[in-house]
Amino acid sequence: LVSLKRRVDAAKGKLKLCCIHPDLLVPFKLTGLDKVFEIHAEEQAALNKY
């Protein structure tokens, strides 16, 4: 995911994550990746941010 984020950023694109199971959010928060990735609970919320 981090590698993909770098490539998307280099191409001036946007990468958003959505619908992540709560158990999978724990490692994101522990590692600080929740600050690196834009994470939305719902797909529509992520799409509305474009």
Biopython code that builds the backbone (N, CA, C, O; Angstrom):
import numpy as np
from Bio.PDB.StructureBuilder import StructureBuilder

atoms = [
    (1, "LEU", "N", (0.812, -1.201, 0.000)),
    (1, "LEU", "CA", (0.000, 0.000, 0.000)),
    (1, "LEU", "C", (0.852, 1.261, 0.000)),
    (1, "LEU", "O", (0.535, 2.233, -0.685)),
    (2, "VAL", "N", (1.936, 1.240, 0.771)),
    (2, "VAL", "CA", (2.802, 2.419, 0.838)),
    (2, "VAL", "C", (3.458, 2.670, -0.515)),
    (2, "VAL", "O", (3.551, 3.814, -0.959)),
    (3, "SER", "N", (3.908, 1.618, -1.161)),
    (3, "SER", "CA", (4.510, 1.744, -2.489)),
    (3, "SER", "C", (3.497, 2.295, -3.492)),
    (3, "SER", "O", (3.822, 3.173, -4.292)),
    (4, "LEU", "N", (2.297, 1.787, -3.448)),
    (4, "LEU", "CA", (1.240, 2.278, -4.328)),
    (4, "LEU", "C", (0.956, 3.747, -4.047)),
    (4, "LEU", "O", (0.783, 4.532, -4.980)),
    (5, "LYS", "N", (0.905, 4.123, -2.785)),
    (5, "LYS", "CA", (0.658, 5.526, -2.418)),
    (5, "LYS", "C", (1.734, 6.433, -2.993)),
    (5, "LYS", "O", (1.428, 7.516, -3.491)),
    (6, "ARG", "N", (2.982, 6.007, -2.932)),
    (6, "ARG", "CA", (4.083, 6.809, -3.484)),
    (6, "ARG", "C", (3.919, 7.005, -4.991)),
    (6, "ARG", "O", (4.118, 8.103, -5.511)),
    (7, "ARG", "N", (3.552, 5.926, -5.684)),
    (7, "ARG", "CA", (3.368, 6.025, -7.137)),
    (7, "ARG", "C", (2.194, 6.930, -7.496)),
    (7, "ARG", "O", (2.271, 7.721, -8.436)),
    (8, "VAL", "N", (1.120, 6.807, -6.747)),
    (8, "VAL", "CA", (-0.053, 7.651, -6.995)),
    (8, "VAL", "C", (0.292, 9.112, -6.722)),
    (8, "VAL", "O", (-0.071, 9.991, -7.503)),
    (9, "ASP", "N", (0.985, 9.374, -5.627)),
    (9, "ASP", "CA", (1.392, 10.748, -5.306)),
    (9, "ASP", "C", (2.309, 11.315, -6.387)),
    (9, "ASP", "O", (2.174, 12.477, -6.771)),
    (10, "ALA", "N", (3.234, 10.502, -6.873)),
    (10, "ALA", "CA", (4.165, 10.949, -7.915)),
    (10, "ALA", "C", (3.426, 11.316, -9.199)),
    (10, "ALA", "O", (3.860, 12.192, -9.947)),
    (11, "ALA", "N", (2.321, 10.645, -9.442)),
    (11, "ALA", "CA", (1.513, 10.919, -10.633)),
    (11, "ALA", "C", (0.467, 12.006, -10.367)),
    (11, "ALA", "O", (-0.404, 12.260, -11.198)),
    (12, "LYS", "N", (0.566, 12.643, -9.193)),
    (12, "LYS", "CA", (-0.376, 13.703, -8.789)),
    (12, "LYS", "C", (-1.808, 13.174, -8.675)),
    (12, "LYS", "O", (-2.771, 13.906, -8.903)),
    (13, "GLY", "N", (-1.931, 11.891, -8.320)),
    (13, "GLY", "CA", (-3.244, 11.287, -8.156)),
    (13, "GLY", "C", (-3.675, 11.272, -6.702)),
    (13, "GLY", "O", (-2.997, 11.814, -5.829)),
    (14, "LYS", "N", (-4.807, 10.647, -6.457)),
    (14, "LYS", "CA", (-5.343, 10.533, -5.104)),
    (14, "LYS", "C", (-5.651, 9.070, -4.824)),
    (14, "LYS", "O", (-6.202, 8.365, -5.670)),
    (15, "LEU", "N", (-5.291, 8.628, -3.638)),
    (15, "LEU", "CA", (-5.588, 7.266, -3.201)),
    (15, "LEU", "C", (-6.347, 7.357, -1.894)),
    (15, "LEU", "O", (-5.860, 7.925, -0.917)),
    (16, "LYS", "N", (-7.531, 6.801, -1.883)),
    (16, "LYS", "CA", (-8.358, 6.804, -0.683)),
    (16, "LYS", "C", (-8.730, 5.363, -0.358)),
    (16, "LYS", "O", (-8.956, 4.554, -1.258)),
    (17, "LEU", "N", (-8.790, 5.056, 0.905)),
    (17, "LEU", "CA", (-9.183, 3.725, 1.353)),
    (17, "LEU", "C", (-10.561, 3.823, 1.987)),
    (17, "LEU", "O", (-10.892, 4.821, 2.627)),
    (18, "CYS", "N", (-11.362, 2.778, 1.805)),
    (18, "CYS", "CA", (-12.690, 2.790, 2.414)),
    (18, "CYS", "C", (-13.100, 1.375, 2.801)),
    (18, "CYS", "O", (-12.534, 0.383, 2.342)),
    (19, "CYS", "N", (-14.099, 1.329, 3.658)),
    (19, "CYS", "CA", (-14.725, 0.065, 4.066)),
    (19, "CYS", "C", (-13.722, -0.892, 4.707)),
    (19, "CYS", "O", (-13.815, -2.105, 4.517)),
    (20, "ILE", "N", (-12.779, -0.365, 5.453)),
    (20, "ILE", "CA", (-11.783, -1.205, 6.112)),
    (20, "ILE", "C", (-12.389, -1.777, 7.389)),
    (20, "ILE", "O", (-12.971, -1.048, 8.192)),
    (21, "HIS", "N", (-12.248, -3.070, 7.566)),
    (21, "HIS", "CA", (-12.758, -3.736, 8.762)),
    (21, "HIS", "C", (-12.100, -3.119, 9.992)),
    (21, "HIS", "O", (-10.896, -2.861, 9.979)),
    (22, "PRO", "N", (-12.867, -2.877, 11.053)),
    (22, "PRO", "CA", (-12.310, -2.249, 12.262)),
    (22, "PRO", "C", (-11.064, -2.947, 12.813)),
    (22, "PRO", "O", (-10.162, -2.287, 13.327)),
    (23, "ASP", "N", (-11.011, -4.271, 12.708)),
    (23, "ASP", "CA", (-9.828, -4.992, 13.195)),
    (23, "ASP", "C", (-8.583, -4.627, 12.392)),
    (23, "ASP", "O", (-7.474, -4.653, 12.927)),
    (24, "LEU", "N", (-8.751, -4.290, 11.129)),
    (24, "LEU", "CA", (-7.616, -3.915, 10.292)),
    (24, "LEU", "C", (-7.202, -2.463, 10.496)),
    (24, "LEU", "O", (-6.098, -2.074, 10.115)),
    (25, "LEU", "N", (-8.070, -1.668, 11.088)),
    (25, "LEU", "CA", (-7.706, -0.280, 11.373)),
    (25, "LEU", "C", (-6.700, -0.184, 12.513)),
    (25, "LEU", "O", (-5.931, 0.775, 12.577)),
    (26, "VAL", "N", (-6.696, -1.158, 13.407)),
    (26, "VAL", "CA", (-5.779, -1.134, 14.556)),
    (26, "VAL", "C", (-4.327, -1.024, 14.107)),
    (26, "VAL", "O", (-3.628, -0.129, 14.584)),
    (27, "PRO", "N", (-3.832, -1.887, 13.212)),
    (27, "PRO", "CA", (-2.438, -1.736, 12.783)),
    (27, "PRO", "C", (-2.175, -0.408, 12.070)),
    (27, "PRO", "O", (-1.083, 0.150, 12.181)),
    (28, "PHE", "N", (-3.160, 0.093, 11.346)),
    (28, "PHE", "CA", (-2.994, 1.395, 10.693)),
    (28, "PHE", "C", (-2.744, 2.473, 11.743)),
    (28, "PHE", "O", (-1.868, 3.322, 11.575)),
    (29, "LYS", "N", (-3.515, 2.435, 12.821)),
    (29, "LYS", "CA", (-3.367, 3.439, 13.876)),
    (29, "LYS", "C", (-2.074, 3.248, 14.654)),
    (29, "LYS", "O", (-1.414, 4.228, 15.002)),
    (30, "LEU", "N", (-1.704, 2.012, 14.930)),
    (30, "LEU", "CA", (-0.477, 1.741, 15.690)),
    (30, "LEU", "C", (0.773, 2.170, 14.935)),
    (30, "LEU", "O", (1.757, 2.588, 15.545)),
    (31, "THR", "N", (0.738, 2.071, 13.621)),
    (31, "THR", "CA", (1.910, 2.410, 12.812)),
    (31, "THR", "C", (1.872, 3.838, 12.268)),
    (31, "THR", "O", (2.825, 4.292, 11.635)),
    (32, "GLY", "N", (0.777, 4.537, 12.516)),
    (32, "GLY", "CA", (0.656, 5.903, 12.023)),
    (32, "GLY", "C", (0.199, 5.998, 10.580)),
    (32, "GLY", "O", (0.133, 7.092, 10.019)),
    (33, "LEU", "N", (-0.115, 4.865, 9.978)),
    (33, "LEU", "CA", (-0.558, 4.888, 8.584)),
    (33, "LEU", "C", (-1.938, 5.514, 8.419)),
    (33, "LEU", "O", (-2.324, 5.888, 7.311)),
    (34, "ASP", "N", (-2.676, 5.627, 9.511)),
    (34, "ASP", "CA", (-3.967, 6.309, 9.421)),
    (34, "ASP", "C", (-3.786, 7.795, 9.143)),
    (34, "ASP", "O", (-4.729, 8.471, 8.732)),
    (35, "LYS", "N", (-2.573, 8.307, 9.366)),
    (35, "LYS", "CA", (-2.257, 9.705, 9.051)),
    (35, "LYS", "C", (-1.731, 9.839, 7.619)),
    (35, "LYS", "O", (-1.766, 10.922, 7.036)),
    (36, "VAL", "N", (-1.246, 8.734, 7.064)),
    (36, "VAL", "CA", (-0.682, 8.730, 5.710)),
    (36, "VAL", "C", (-1.787, 8.555, 4.669)),
    (36, "VAL", "O", (-1.787, 9.210, 3.626)),
    (37, "PHE", "N", (-2.720, 7.668, 4.971)),
    (37, "PHE", "CA", (-3.800, 7.363, 4.039)),
    (37, "PHE", "C", (-5.081, 8.077, 4.452)),
    (37, "PHE", "O", (-5.372, 8.232, 5.638)),
    (38, "GLU", "N", (-5.827, 8.501, 3.460)),
    (38, "GLU", "CA", (-7.155, 9.052, 3.714)),
    (38, "GLU", "C", (-8.110, 7.865, 3.788)),
    (38, "GLU", "O", (-8.314, 7.161, 2.799)),
    (39, "ILE", "N", (-8.688, 7.647, 4.956)),
    (39, "ILE", "CA", (-9.526, 6.471, 5.195)),
    (39, "ILE", "C", (-10.960, 6.920, 5.470)),
    (39, "ILE", "O", (-11.206, 7.808, 6.286)),
    (40, "HIS", "N", (-11.897, 6.286, 4.769)),
    (40, "HIS", "CA", (-13.316, 6.599, 4.927)),
    (40, "HIS", "C", (-14.073, 5.325, 5.280)),
    (40, "HIS", "O", (-13.726, 4.235, 4.827)),
    (41, "ALA", "N", (-15.101, 5.478, 6.086)),
    (41, "ALA", "CA", (-15.913, 4.331, 6.491)),
    (41, "ALA", "C", (-16.758, 3.802, 5.332)),
    (41, "ALA", "O", (-16.977, 2.596, 5.214)),
    (42, "GLU", "N", (-17.224, 4.701, 4.489)),
    (42, "GLU", "CA", (-18.119, 4.335, 3.396)),
    (42, "GLU", "C", (-17.505, 4.701, 2.045)),
    (42, "GLU", "O", (-16.774, 5.685, 1.933)),
    (43, "GLU", "N", (-17.803, 3.915, 1.039)),
    (43, "GLU", "CA", (-17.299, 4.183, -0.311)),
    (43, "GLU", "C", (-17.774, 5.539, -0.822)),
    (43, "GLU", "O", (-16.997, 6.294, -1.407)),
    (44, "GLN", "N", (-19.040, 5.845, -0.604)),
    (44, "GLN", "CA", (-19.581, 7.105, -1.112)),
    (44, "GLN", "C", (-18.886, 8.303, -0.472)),
    (44, "GLN", "O", (-18.672, 9.315, -1.139)),
    (45, "ALA", "N", (-18.534, 8.207, 0.791)),
    (45, "ALA", "CA", (-17.821, 9.299, 1.464)),
    (45, "ALA", "C", (-16.471, 9.540, 0.800)),
    (45, "ALA", "O", (-16.063, 10.688, 0.625)),
    (46, "ALA", "N", (-15.785, 8.480, 0.433)),
    (46, "ALA", "CA", (-14.494, 8.615, -0.251)),
    (46, "ALA", "C", (-14.682, 9.243, -1.629)),
    (46, "ALA", "O", (-13.918, 10.124, -2.022)),
    (47, "LEU", "N", (-15.686, 8.797, -2.352)),
    (47, "LEU", "CA", (-15.938, 9.337, -3.692)),
    (47, "LEU", "C", (-16.342, 10.810, -3.641)),
    (47, "LEU", "O", (-16.000, 11.581, -4.538)),
    (48, "ASN", "N", (-17.060, 11.195, -2.606)),
    (48, "ASN", "CA", (-17.496, 12.586, -2.480)),
    (48, "ASN", "C", (-16.331, 13.537, -2.253)),
    (48, "ASN", "O", (-16.471, 14.741, -2.471)),
    (49, "LYS", "N", (-15.183, 13.025, -1.819)),
    (49, "LYS", "CA", (-14.015, 13.860, -1.551)),
    (49, "LYS", "C", (-13.191, 14.139, -2.808)),
    (49, "LYS", "O", (-12.224, 14.898, -2.746)),
    (50, "TYR", "N", (-13.554, 13.541, -3.953)),
    (50, "TYR", "CA", (-12.810, 13.796, -5.191)),
    (50, "TYR", "C", (-13.251, 15.081, -5.815)),
    (50, "TYR", "O", (-12.738, 15.465, -6.866)),
]
sb = StructureBuilder()
sb.init_structure("model")
sb.init_model(0)
sb.init_chain("A")
sb.init_seg("    ")
for serial, (resi, resn, name, xyz) in enumerate(atoms, 1):
    if name == "N":
        sb.init_residue(resn, " ", resi, " ")
    sb.init_atom(name, np.array(xyz, "f"), 0.0, 1.0, " ", f" {name:<3s}", serial, name[0])
structure = sb.get_structure()
